[in-house]
Amino acid sequence: MGRLYRGTCKICRETFAARSPANLLSKMSKHRWKKHEKWMIRRIKEGQAEALLNPSVQDFVSALKEGPRAALKVYGDFTERQYQSIKVMMDALEAILPVELVASWKAIEAFHDIRKGI
């Protein structure tokens, strides 16, 4: 027989066992929705509320249109991972963007490089 995977519910300490990790996760997820539905709904709502606080790509591009100062405010809320994602997008679009946007983007990029010590 295969290996037996075990898990425990963090909320009620009920234990689970399955022959594959996928089956174990499935059992635990079904248990949470069945026994702890309000907890799951609260977690989802908390995540949605927190997502609204994170700046989006659209926020950044709108700020770039206003100028480097506005873009710098939005940039301050980005994580490194979000910045890298936007950098890939902006580098791809740089050739077709208006000169003003490119200038604002270059200012943000230079600020990032100085801040990270590159």
LINQUIKA-V432378 format. One record per backbone hydrogen bond with DSSP energy under -0.5 kcal/mol. CO is the residue of the C=O (numbers start at 0). NH is the residue of the N-H. E is the energy in kcal/mol with one decimal. If there is no record, write none. Layout:
co:CO nh:NH e:E
co:CO nh:NH e:E
This chain:
co:2 nh:4 e:-0.6
co:4 nh:17 e:-2.3
co:6 nh:15 e:-3.0
co:8 nh:12 e:-1.7
co:13 nh:8 e:-2.9
co:15 nh:6 e:-2.2
co:17 nh:4 e:-3.3
co:19 nh:23 e:-2.1
co:20 nh:24 e:-2.6
co:21 nh:25 e:-2.1
co:22 nh:26 e:-2.5
co:23 nh:27 e:-2.5
co:24 nh:28 e:-2.4
co:25 nh:29 e:-2.5
co:26 nh:30 e:-2.2
co:27 nh:31 e:-2.4
co:28 nh:32 e:-2.3
co:29 nh:33 e:-2.1
co:30 nh:34 e:-3.3
co:30 nh:35 e:-0.5
co:31 nh:35 e:-2.1
co:35 nh:39 e:-2.1
co:36 nh:40 e:-2.5
co:37 nh:41 e:-2.4
co:38 nh:42 e:-2.2
co:39 nh:43 e:-2.2
co:40 nh:44 e:-2.4
co:41 nh:45 e:-2.4
co:42 nh:46 e:-2.1
co:43 nh:47 e:-2.2
co:44 nh:48 e:-2.4
co:45 nh:49 e:-2.2
co:46 nh:50 e:-1.9
co:47 nh:51 e:-1.3
co:48 nh:52 e:-0.6
co:49 nh:52 e:-0.8
co:49 nh:53 e:-0.7
co:50 nh:53 e:-0.7
co:55 nh:59 e:-1.9
co:56 nh:60 e:-2.7
co:57 nh:61 e:-2.4
co:58 nh:62 e:-2.1
co:59 nh:63 e:-2.4
co:60 nh:64 e:-1.8
co:61 nh:65 e:-1.2
co:62 nh:66 e:-1.9
co:62 nh:70 e:-0.6
co:66 nh:70 e:-2.0
co:67 nh:71 e:-2.3
co:68 nh:72 e:-1.3
co:69 nh:73 e:-1.6
co:70 nh:74 e:-2.8
co:71 nh:75 e:-1.7
co:73 nh:76 e:-1.4
co:74 nh:77 e:-1.6
co:78 nh:82 e:-2.4
co:79 nh:83 e:-2.5
co:80 nh:84 e:-1.9
co:81 nh:85 e:-2.3
co:82 nh:86 e:-2.7
co:83 nh:87 e:-2.0
co:84 nh:88 e:-1.7
co:85 nh:89 e:-3.2
co:86 nh:90 e:-2.7
co:87 nh:91 e:-1.6
co:88 nh:92 e:-1.9
co:89 nh:93 e:-1.3
co:92 nh:95 e:-1.5
co:92 nh:96 e:-1.0
co:97 nh:101 e:-2.1
co:98 nh:102 e:-2.5
co:99 nh:103 e:-2.2
co:100 nh:104 e:-2.8
co:101 nh:105 e:-2.6
co:102 nh:106 e:-1.8
co:103 nh:107 e:-2.1
co:104 nh:108 e:-2.9
co:105 nh:109 e:-2.5
co:106 nh:110 e:-2.3
co:107 nh:111 e:-2.5
co:108 nh:112 e:-2.3
co:109 nh:113 e:-2.4
co:110 nh:114 e:-2.6
co:111 nh:115 e:-2.4
co:112 nh:116 e:-0.7
co:112 nh:117 e:-2.8
co:113 nh:116 e:-0.6
